[in-house]
């Protein structure tokens, strides 16, 4: 393919094959190339780090943090700032060279790969960036498997970084990510060996989501059933987006008593479900919908917007809110203030708060409440009620509709599907896909809401825990014997690691939409279909029949 870039890591890849001139996400071709260069550098760091680990040499926490952050910063809609990406490249080269020097001092031989040999001179950045992208692997099937693995690692890194911010880190996960990246750099694996690596990534995905769940619930308590206000107050406000609970904790503490209210946006909605945040009276509610509607909604909000993680939509050139945008952690956008994390692990939001005080209160978009907080601990407290409803036939089937929302008109399928589901079905959800139906009047079954929102995309782990508990309660031999249908929407790389995690747990017959990933070659897609029953979606009526949900 000809063009200035090539990227097909998200569901909206141009023409369903890949972006070659500019990302549909808004990513410039230069940013895409620099991200390729950063991933190239990360592989070099990982080759050296893995070689040292194999000889029982301890690798520094700085290396682990760098690899995790670099992977996270290349996720779709996370970082659009060329300069911040290139600073990471330069840091990576320094870490790689330090690791090489340590290996040499210990007499440890390193593989001969370009990732280790490239000198990293600034005047060669453009040339090297153009040569190390996705298409460097000529074999379509190997490329597909390697990229599937890389995208799983990106999702894994995102969840691990959130846990690390709360003081929870797993050396096994760091070691796996770096070993997998090293294998990609060195090559030489067979197709079967690459498939095994991908499946191992799924196993690690379960571990990283369990780790983050432990971190979140230990720090903030187990999510509780909560009604969240979707209206507005009378004070100026700050809108916090993304997924990082540590950041919202800092913001809530620093805004208390200032006369500035705090609202969540998109994937930050589940923060309202945690007991630790309920004490903040100025934590007003959730503003708006899924990430892709932010251009109109951010204009109406009037106050500052804080991005803690990915899901940035580049503002239009005439956007009035760009000067109110702030980024943090692995995110970045040119012209926006980046709030660094201090040496104590916290952020100083004083500049954001000062700006908020000068702004008008948000314009009200809607009124009412939405209900959530059905993570595994809460649902298991309702287990007797749920089991009785299933045994009595009041609940005939659960439908997992977790995942991501997006801009494509074809995603209206999920709203229509939710509306068309029979009254004896319950939707289990997590992630921003819920915005397609979480405000619909779908009612309840014997007091059990027909939409059970477990939380963020990483809380898909809760849905797996619930399924495994139901398997135990009903004394089933196979998780696939449960009355559960999987109809999942995907968008970016965190959805990839969730999918791989579910596959590693033995879940089969998962349907993905609105389209299957462009990075799956026909042969790799066939392996997933034949082995796991992976499928796509068609029309609402046809799929309801296919899933046995009619009659």
KEDOZA-547025 format. One record per residue (C-alpha): x, y, z. Coordinates in steps of 0.05 Angstrom, whole numbers, plus 5000, padded with zeros to 4 digits. Layout:
<pts>
@x: X&y: Y&z: Z
...
</pts>
This chain:
<pts>
@x: 5000&y: 5000&z: 5000
@x: 5025&y: 5069&z: 4983
@x: 5020&y: 5128&z: 5030
@x: 5054&y: 5166&z: 5085
@x: 5035&y: 5116&z: 5139
@x: 5000&y: 5051&z: 5151
@x: 4957&y: 5036&z: 5211
@x: 4900&y: 4986&z: 5220
@x: 4898&y: 4978&z: 5295
@x: 4827&y: 5005&z: 5306
@x: 4758&y: 4986&z: 5281
@x: 4750&y: 5049&z: 5239
@x: 4812&y: 5035&z: 5196
@x: 4800&y: 5069&z: 5129
@x: 4761&y: 5027&z: 5079
@x: 4765&y: 4970&z: 5128
@x: 4838&y: 4958&z: 5109
@x: 4882&y: 5012&z: 5139
@x: 4896&y: 5086&z: 5142
@x: 4951&y: 5108&z: 5093
@x: 4948&y: 5184&z: 5090
@x: 4919&y: 5205&z: 5157
@x: 4887&y: 5166&z: 5212
@x: 4811&y: 5165&z: 5216
@x: 4824&y: 5179&z: 5290
@x: 4855&y: 5245&z: 5269
@x: 4927&y: 5222&z: 5277
@x: 4975&y: 5256&z: 5228
@x: 5020&y: 5213&z: 5185
@x: 5081&y: 5241&z: 5222
@x: 5051&y: 5219&z: 5289
@x: 5038&y: 5150&z: 5261
@x: 5110&y: 5143&z: 5236
@x: 5138&y: 5167&z: 5302
@x: 5095&y: 5117&z: 5339
@x: 5124&y: 5063&z: 5294
@x: 5193&y: 5089&z: 5313
@x: 5175&y: 5087&z: 5386
@x: 5151&y: 5015&z: 5381
@x: 5215&y: 4998&z: 5344
@x: 5255&y: 5029&z: 5402
@x: 5213&y: 4993&z: 5454
@x: 5229&y: 4927&z: 5420
@x: 5303&y: 4942&z: 5426
@x: 5296&y: 4958&z: 5500
@x: 5256&y: 4893&z: 5508
@x: 5308&y: 4850&z: 5472
@x: 5363&y: 4874&z: 5519
@x: 5319&y: 4871&z: 5581
@x: 5295&y: 4801&z: 5566
@x: 5366&y: 4776&z: 5553
@x: 5386&y: 4802&z: 5622
@x: 5325&y: 4772&z: 5655
@x: 5341&y: 4704&z: 5625
@x: 5407&y: 4707&z: 5663
@x: 5371&y: 4727&z: 5727
@x: 5394&y: 4799&z: 5724
@x: 5345&y: 4848&z: 5754
@x: 5316&y: 4899&z: 5706
@x: 5301&y: 4968&z: 5734
@x: 5231&y: 4994&z: 5749
@x: 5247&y: 5052&z: 5702
@x: 5252&y: 5003&z: 5644
@x: 5186&y: 4969&z: 5663
@x: 5151&y: 5037&z: 5668
@x: 5180&y: 5061&z: 5602
@x: 5156&y: 5000&z: 5563
@x: 5087&y: 5003&z: 5595
@x: 5079&y: 5078&z: 5582
@x: 5106&y: 5074&z: 5511
@x: 5057&y: 5019&z: 5492
@x: 5000&y: 5057&z: 5524
@x: 5017&y: 5122&z: 5489
@x: 5010&y: 5089&z: 5421
@x: 4939&y: 5065&z: 5434
@x: 4885&y: 5096&z: 5389
@x: 4864&y: 5166&z: 5410
@x: 4915&y: 5171&z: 5466
@x: 4972&y: 5216&z: 5442
@x: 4974&y: 5263&z: 5382
@x: 5035&y: 5302&z: 5404
@x: 5096&y: 5288&z: 5359
@x: 5144&y: 5320&z: 5407
@x: 5122&y: 5278&z: 5467
@x: 5128&y: 5215&z: 5424
@x: 5198&y: 5233&z: 5402
@x: 5219&y: 5248&z: 5474
@x: 5199&y: 5178&z: 5490
@x: 5240&y: 5152&z: 5432
@x: 5302&y: 5188&z: 5458
@x: 5290&y: 5163&z: 5528
@x: 5283&y: 5092&z: 5502
@x: 5348&y: 5096&z: 5464
@x: 5383&y: 5116&z: 5528
@x: 5353&y: 5059&z: 5568
@x: 5369&y: 5010&z: 5512
@x: 5441&y: 5031&z: 5510
@x: 5447&y: 5026&z: 5586
@x: 5419&y: 4955&z: 5582
@x: 5467&y: 4938&z: 5526
@x: 5526&y: 4963&z: 5567
@x: 5504&y: 4922&z: 5627
@x: 5498&y: 4860&z: 5584
@x: 5568&y: 4872&z: 5556
@x: 5597&y: 4882&z: 5625
@x: 5567&y: 4815&z: 5647
@x: 5588&y: 4779&z: 5584
@x: 5516&y: 4767&z: 5562
@x: 5509&y: 4761&z: 5487
@x: 5451&y: 4797&z: 5455
@x: 5417&y: 4778&z: 5389
@x: 5438&y: 4815&z: 5327
@x: 5376&y: 4855&z: 5310
@x: 5368&y: 4924&z: 5279
@x: 5330&y: 4949&z: 5341
@x: 5395&y: 4942&z: 5381
@x: 5442&y: 4969&z: 5328
@x: 5406&y: 5033&z: 5307
@x: 5445&y: 5091&z: 5334
@x: 5386&y: 5137&z: 5343
@x: 5414&y: 5200&z: 5312
@x: 5360&y: 5253&z: 5306
@x: 5374&y: 5266&z: 5233
@x: 5358&y: 5193&z: 5218
@x: 5291&y: 5192&z: 5255
@x: 5248&y: 5205&z: 5192
@x: 5284&y: 5153&z: 5150
@x: 5282&y: 5100&z: 5204
@x: 5209&y: 5115&z: 5222
@x: 5188&y: 5103&z: 5150
@x: 5222&y: 5035&z: 5149
@x: 5199&y: 5003&z: 5214
@x: 5123&y: 5004&z: 5209
@x: 5071&y: 4949&z: 5208
@x: 5086&y: 4929&z: 5136
@x: 5159&y: 4912&z: 5152
@x: 5134&y: 4840&z: 5159
@x: 5120&y: 4817&z: 5088
@x: 5084&y: 4752&z: 5106
@x: 5011&y: 4770&z: 5115
@x: 4995&y: 4716&z: 5166
@x: 5057&y: 4728&z: 5208
@x: 5043&y: 4802&z: 5206
@x: 4972&y: 4790&z: 5228
@x: 4993&y: 4746&z: 5287
@x: 5048&y: 4794&z: 5308
@x: 5002&y: 4854&z: 5306
@x: 4947&y: 4817&z: 5343
@x: 5000&y: 4804&z: 5397
@x: 5024&y: 4876&z: 5397
@x: 4953&y: 4903&z: 5404
@x: 4940&y: 4855&z: 5461
@x: 5004&y: 4881&z: 5494
@x: 4981&y: 4953&z: 5486
@x: 4916&y: 4937&z: 5521
@x: 4953&y: 4899&z: 5575
@x: 5000&y: 4958&z: 5585
@x: 4941&y: 5006&z: 5593
@x: 4910&y: 4965&z: 5649
@x: 4977&y: 4952&z: 5682
@x: 4994&y: 5026&z: 5683
@x: 4929&y: 5041&z: 5720
@x: 4946&y: 4988&z: 5772
@x: 5018&y: 5014&z: 5778
@x: 4992&y: 5084&z: 5793
@x: 4958&y: 5053&z: 5854
@x: 5020&y: 5016&z: 5876
@x: 5004&y: 4948&z: 5845
@x: 5054&y: 4918&z: 5797
@x: 5066&y: 4848&z: 5772
@x: 5136&y: 4829&z: 5751
@x: 5110&y: 4769&z: 5712
@x: 5069&y: 4815&z: 5668
@x: 5127&y: 4862&z: 5656
@x: 5172&y: 4803&z: 5638
@x: 5120&y: 4774&z: 5591
@x: 5108&y: 4839&z: 5554
@x: 5182&y: 4849&z: 5543
@x: 5195&y: 4777&z: 5523
@x: 5139&y: 4780&z: 5472
@x: 5166&y: 4845&z: 5443
@x: 5235&y: 4814&z: 5440
@x: 5208&y: 4754&z: 5402
@x: 5176&y: 4801&z: 5352
@x: 5243&y: 4835&z: 5341
@x: 5284&y: 4772&z: 5336
@x: 5232&y: 4731&z: 5297
@x: 5240&y: 4659&z: 5277
@x: 5177&y: 4631&z: 5309
@x: 5129&y: 4586&z: 5270
@x: 5056&y: 4604&z: 5260
@x: 5036&y: 4555&z: 5315
@x: 5087&y: 4587&z: 5363
@x: 5059&y: 4656&z: 5348
@x: 4989&y: 4630&z: 5362
@x: 5014&y: 4603&z: 5429
@x: 5043&y: 4672&z: 5445
@x: 4977&y: 4705&z: 5430
@x: 4940&y: 4657&z: 5475
@x: 4991&y: 4668&z: 5530
@x: 4977&y: 4742&z: 5523
@x: 4904&y: 4726&z: 5538
@x: 4924&y: 4690&z: 5602
@x: 4964&y: 4751&z: 5622
@x: 4905&y: 4794&z: 5605
@x: 4863&y: 4758&z: 5657
@x: 4919&y: 4769&z: 5708
@x: 4927&y: 4843&z: 5693
@x: 4852&y: 4856&z: 5697
@x: 4849&y: 4818&z: 5763
@x: 4908&y: 4860&z: 5788
@x: 4873&y: 4925&z: 5769
@x: 4809&y: 4901&z: 5801
@x: 4847&y: 4887&z: 5865
@x: 4881&y: 4955&z: 5862
@x: 4816&y: 4993&z: 5850
@x: 4774&y: 4957&z: 5901
@x: 4827&y: 4957&z: 5956
@x: 4837&y: 5031&z: 5948
@x: 4765&y: 5054&z: 5935
@x: 4720&y: 4996&z: 5957
@x: 4677&y: 4950&z: 5917
@x: 4630&y: 4984&z: 5867
@x: 4558&y: 4991&z: 5892
@x: 4492&y: 4998&z: 5857
@x: 4488&y: 5072&z: 5844
@x: 4442&y: 5121&z: 5810
@x: 4484&y: 5173&z: 5773
@x: 4457&y: 5243&z: 5758
@x: 4462&y: 5264&z: 5685
@x: 4440&y: 5335&z: 5697
@x: 4483&y: 5394&z: 5720
@x: 4492&y: 5439&z: 5780
@x: 4498&y: 5514&z: 5785
@x: 4573&y: 5519&z: 5797
@x: 4630&y: 5520&z: 5747
@x: 4655&y: 5451&z: 5733
@x: 4714&y: 5408&z: 5712
@x: 4701&y: 5349&z: 5666
@x: 4747&y: 5289&z: 5675
@x: 4752&y: 5237&z: 5620
@x: 4790&y: 5172&z: 5609
@x: 4799&y: 5115&z: 5658
@x: 4849&y: 5133&z: 5713
@x: 4817&y: 5131&z: 5783
@x: 4880&y: 5156&z: 5817
@x: 4873&y: 5221&z: 5778
@x: 4801&y: 5232&z: 5796
@x: 4818&y: 5220&z: 5869
@x: 4871&y: 5276&z: 5865
@x: 4821&y: 5322&z: 5829
@x: 4765&y: 5310&z: 5879
@x: 4810&y: 5323&z: 5938
@x: 4838&y: 5387&z: 5909
@x: 4770&y: 5415&z: 5886
@x: 4735&y: 5403&z: 5953
@x: 4712&y: 5469&z: 5982
@x: 4732&y: 5510&z: 5921
@x: 4663&y: 5521&z: 5893
@x: 4682&y: 5480&z: 5832
@x: 4642&y: 5418&z: 5815
@x: 4670&y: 5354&z: 5783
@x: 4635&y: 5314&z: 5728
@x: 4655&y: 5248&z: 5695
@x: 4656&y: 5237&z: 5621
@x: 4650&y: 5172&z: 5581
@x: 4692&y: 5116&z: 5611
@x: 4702&y: 5154&z: 5677
@x: 4627&y: 5145&z: 5693
@x: 4640&y: 5083&z: 5737
@x: 4680&y: 5126&z: 5786
@x: 4612&y: 5143&z: 5815
@x: 4602&y: 5070&z: 5835
@x: 4661&y: 5068&z: 5884
@x: 4645&y: 5082&z: 5958
@x: 4708&y: 5124&z: 5968
@x: 4683&y: 5177&z: 5920
@x: 4612&y: 5183&z: 5946
@x: 4633&y: 5229&z: 6003
@x: 4649&y: 5286&z: 5956
@x: 4587&y: 5329&z: 5952
@x: 4615&y: 5368&z: 5893
@x: 4620&y: 5303&z: 5851
@x: 4557&y: 5321&z: 5813
@x: 4547&y: 5268&z: 5760
@x: 4563&y: 5246&z: 5690
@x: 4563&y: 5294&z: 5631
@x: 4549&y: 5272&z: 5560
@x: 4558&y: 5206&z: 5526
@x: 4613&y: 5164&z: 5494
@x: 4680&y: 5193&z: 5474
@x: 4663&y: 5206&z: 5401
@x: 4611&y: 5260&z: 5416
@x: 4660&y: 5303&z: 5454
@x: 4666&y: 5359&z: 5403
@x: 4595&y: 5384&z: 5414
@x: 4591&y: 5365&z: 5487
@x: 4657&y: 5396&z: 5507
@x: 4636&y: 5461&z: 5475
@x: 4573&y: 5461&z: 5517
@x: 4609&y: 5442&z: 5582
@x: 4643&y: 5510&z: 5586
@x: 4696&y: 5489&z: 5637
@x: 4763&y: 5453&z: 5634
@x: 4769&y: 5382&z: 5608
@x: 4821&y: 5335&z: 5637
@x: 4843&y: 5274&z: 5597
@x: 4873&y: 5220&z: 5641
@x: 4880&y: 5168&z: 5586
@x: 4860&y: 5154&z: 5514
@x: 4796&y: 5174&z: 5479
@x: 4817&y: 5243&z: 5454
@x: 4781&y: 5267&z: 5391
@x: 4823&y: 5322&z: 5359
@x: 4786&y: 5389&z: 5365
@x: 4766&y: 5424&z: 5301
@x: 4809&y: 5485&z: 5283
@x: 4754&y: 5533&z: 5307
@x: 4739&y: 5495&z: 5372
@x: 4730&y: 5541&z: 5431
@x: 4748&y: 5487&z: 5482
@x: 4818&y: 5469&z: 5460
@x: 4848&y: 5521&z: 5507
@x: 4810&y: 5486&z: 5564
@x: 4839&y: 5417&z: 5549
@x: 4891&y: 5386&z: 5595
@x: 4927&y: 5319&z: 5585
@x: 4963&y: 5273&z: 5633
@x: 4999&y: 5206&z: 5637
@x: 5008&y: 5174&z: 5568
@x: 4963&y: 5223&z: 5532
@x: 4983&y: 5286&z: 5495
@x: 4956&y: 5337&z: 5446
@x: 4996&y: 5393&z: 5413
@x: 4980&y: 5461&z: 5444
@x: 4948&y: 5432&z: 5506
@x: 4978&y: 5436&z: 5576
@x: 5005&y: 5369&z: 5600
@x: 5000&y: 5358&z: 5675
@x: 5059&y: 5318&z: 5699
@x: 5057&y: 5269&z: 5756
@x: 5099&y: 5293&z: 5814
@x: 5153&y: 5255&z: 5850
@x: 5101&y: 5237&z: 5903
@x: 5057&y: 5203&z: 5850
@x: 5004&y: 5258&z: 5850
@x: 4984&y: 5314&z: 5803
@x: 4975&y: 5388&z: 5818
@x: 4909&y: 5411&z: 5789
@x: 4913&y: 5482&z: 5815
@x: 4918&y: 5512&z: 5744
@x: 4857&y: 5473&z: 5722
@x: 4817&y: 5495&z: 5784
@x: 4837&y: 5568&z: 5774
@x: 4813&y: 5565&z: 5701
@x: 4748&y: 5531&z: 5722
@x: 4731&y: 5589&z: 5769
@x: 4733&y: 5636&z: 5709
@x: 4684&y: 5594&z: 5669
@x: 4609&y: 5591&z: 5664
@x: 4572&y: 5529&z: 5692
@x: 4560&y: 5473&z: 5642
@x: 4500&y: 5476&z: 5595
@x: 4451&y: 5423&z: 5613
@x: 4446&y: 5369&z: 5559
@x: 4397&y: 5322&z: 5592
@x: 4365&y: 5306&z: 5659
@x: 4352&y: 5243&z: 5699
@x: 4394&y: 5185&z: 5725
@x: 4428&y: 5123&z: 5700
@x: 4442&y: 5063&z: 5743
@x: 4506&y: 5022&z: 5748
@x: 4554&y: 4990&z: 5796
@x: 4542&y: 4917&z: 5779
@x: 4613&y: 4893&z: 5785
@x: 4625&y: 4821&z: 5807
@x: 4622&y: 4833&z: 5883
@x: 4555&y: 4868&z: 5878
@x: 4525&y: 4818&z: 5829
@x: 4548&y: 4759&z: 5872
@x: 4511&y: 4791&z: 5931
@x: 4450&y: 4785&z: 5887
@x: 4468&y: 4714&z: 5866
@x: 4409&y: 4680&z: 5900
@x: 4361&y: 4729&z: 5867
@x: 4393&y: 4720&z: 5799
@x: 4395&y: 4644&z: 5804
@x: 4323&y: 4641&z: 5825
@x: 4303&y: 4685&z: 5766
@x: 4341&y: 4638&z: 5719
@x: 4311&y: 4575&z: 5750
@x: 4241&y: 4603&z: 5747
@x: 4249&y: 4623&z: 5675
@x: 4241&y: 4698&z: 5690
@x: 4311&y: 4707&z: 5661
@x: 4321&y: 4663&z: 5600
@x: 4387&y: 4690&z: 5577
@x: 4443&y: 4740&z: 5591
@x: 4473&y: 4778&z: 5533
@x: 4543&y: 4806&z: 5542
@x: 4545&y: 4872&z: 5504
@x: 4610&y: 4899&z: 5531
@x: 4664&y: 4936&z: 5492
@x: 4671&y: 5002&z: 5457
@x: 4628&y: 5054&z: 5424
@x: 4648&y: 5091&z: 5361
@x: 4627&y: 5139&z: 5306
@x: 4603&y: 5092&z: 5252
@x: 4529&y: 5095&z: 5236
@x: 4530&y: 5019&z: 5234
@x: 4538&y: 5020&z: 5310
@x: 4465&y: 5039&z: 5316
@x: 4457&y: 4963&z: 5309
@x: 4473&y: 4956&z: 5383
@x: 4418&y: 5005&z: 5404
@x: 4368&y: 4969&z: 5359
@x: 4392&y: 4901&z: 5384
@x: 4382&y: 4922&z: 5457
@x: 4312&y: 4948&z: 5441
@x: 4293&y: 4884&z: 5405
@x: 4316&y: 4836&z: 5459
@x: 4260&y: 4796&z: 5491
@x: 4237&y: 4819&z: 5560
@x: 4266&y: 4757&z: 5593
@x: 4338&y: 4775&z: 5575
@x: 4389&y: 4816&z: 5615
@x: 4447&y: 4855&z: 5584
@x: 4515&y: 4850&z: 5619
@x: 4559&y: 4907&z: 5598
@x: 4625&y: 4943&z: 5612
@x: 4661&y: 4997&z: 5573
@x: 4633&y: 5055&z: 5533
@x: 4591&y: 5009&z: 5489
@x: 4538&y: 5018&z: 5543
@x: 4523&y: 5088&z: 5518
@x: 4486&y: 5056&z: 5460
@x: 4431&y: 5032&z: 5508
@x: 4443&y: 5052&z: 5581
@x: 4392&y: 5109&z: 5577
@x: 4338&y: 5066&z: 5545
@x: 4276&y: 5049&z: 5588
@x: 4288&y: 4974&z: 5586
@x: 4259&y: 4961&z: 5655
@x: 4276&y: 4904&z: 5702
@x: 4261&y: 4831&z: 5717
@x: 4237&y: 4820&z: 5788
@x: 4276&y: 4881&z: 5810
@x: 4339&y: 4863&z: 5771
@x: 4354&y: 4918&z: 5720
@x: 4357&y: 4892&z: 5648
@x: 4423&y: 4929&z: 5638
@x: 4476&y: 4910&z: 5689
@x: 4535&y: 4957&z: 5680
@x: 4599&y: 4929&z: 5711
@x: 4640&y: 4991&z: 5696
@x: 4699&y: 5008&z: 5651
@x: 4726&y: 4965&z: 5595
@x: 4776&y: 4933&z: 5643
@x: 4716&y: 4913&z: 5686
@x: 4699&y: 4861&z: 5632
@x: 4739&y: 4820&z: 5682
@x: 4678&y: 4825&z: 5728
@x: 4635&y: 4795&z: 5674
@x: 4683&y: 4736&z: 5669
@x: 4681&y: 4727&z: 5745
@x: 4605&y: 4729&z: 5745
@x: 4603&y: 4676&z: 5689
@x: 4651&y: 4630&z: 5725
@x: 4611&y: 4637&z: 5790
@x: 4546&y: 4620&z: 5753
@x: 4581&y: 4560&z: 5722
@x: 4598&y: 4537&z: 5792
@x: 4528&y: 4550&z: 5820
@x: 4494&y: 4513&z: 5763
@x: 4546&y: 4457&z: 5769
@x: 4564&y: 4460&z: 5695
@x: 4627&y: 4429&z: 5665
@x: 4637&y: 4482&z: 5612
@x: 4629&y: 4558&z: 5616
@x: 4597&y: 4554&z: 5547
@x: 4538&y: 4515&z: 5575
@x: 4514&y: 4578&z: 5611
@x: 4454&y: 4616&z: 5582
@x: 4500&y: 4672&z: 5559
@x: 4507&y: 4702&z: 5489
@x: 4568&y: 4746&z: 5472
@x: 4554&y: 4803&z: 5424
@x: 4612&y: 4851&z: 5435
@x: 4629&y: 4917&z: 5401
@x: 4703&y: 4933&z: 5393
@x: 4742&y: 4995&z: 5375
@x: 4814&y: 4995&z: 5399
@x: 4869&y: 4954&z: 5431
@x: 4841&y: 4947&z: 5502
@x: 4783&y: 4910&z: 5470
@x: 4835&y: 4863&z: 5439
@x: 4864&y: 4843&z: 5506
@x: 4794&y: 4833&z: 5534
@x: 4777&y: 4787&z: 5475
@x: 4842&y: 4748&z: 5484
@x: 4828&y: 4742&z: 5559
@x: 4759&y: 4714&z: 5546
@x: 4787&y: 4664&z: 5496
@x: 4839&y: 4642&z: 5547
@x: 4783&y: 4627&z: 5596
@x: 4751&y: 4581&z: 5545
@x: 4694&y: 4626&z: 5523
@x: 4672&y: 4609&z: 5452
@x: 4624&y: 4635&z: 5400
@x: 4638&y: 4709&z: 5413
@x: 4610&y: 4755&z: 5360
@x: 4649&y: 4819&z: 5345
@x: 4624&y: 4881&z: 5309
@x: 4609&y: 4924&z: 5275
@x: 4665&y: 4895&z: 5232
@x: 4719&y: 4843&z: 5244
@x: 4789&y: 4871&z: 5255
@x: 4826&y: 4892&z: 5192
@x: 4890&y: 4864&z: 5221
@x: 4864&y: 4793&z: 5218
@x: 4888&y: 4760&z: 5155
@x: 4839&y: 4710&z: 5123
@x: 4880&y: 4651&z: 5149
@x: 4886&y: 4679&z: 5220
@x: 4812&y: 4696&z: 5220
@x: 4797&y: 4624&z: 5199
@x: 4838&y: 4598&z: 5258
@x: 4797&y: 4640&z: 5306
@x: 4732&y: 4618&z: 5273
@x: 4750&y: 4544&z: 5272
@x: 4780&y: 4542&z: 5342
@x: 4737&y: 4591&z: 5381
@x: 4675&y: 4603&z: 5339
@x: 4690&y: 4677&z: 5331
@x: 4638&y: 4710&z: 5286
@x: 4614&y: 4777&z: 5261
@x: 4546&y: 4809&z: 5263
@x: 4492&y: 4815&z: 5209
@x: 4424&y: 4847&z: 5221
@x: 4387&y: 4852&z: 5286
@x: 4332&y: 4804&z: 5264
@x: 4380&y: 4753&z: 5235
@x: 4425&y: 4755&z: 5296
@x: 4367&y: 4748&z: 5345
@x: 4348&y: 4684&z: 5307
@x: 4420&y: 4660&z: 5304
@x: 4429&y: 4670&z: 5379
@x: 4363&y: 4635&z: 5395
@x: 4334&y: 4697&z: 5427
@x: 4267&y: 4697&z: 5391
@x: 4207&y: 4658&z: 5414
</pts>
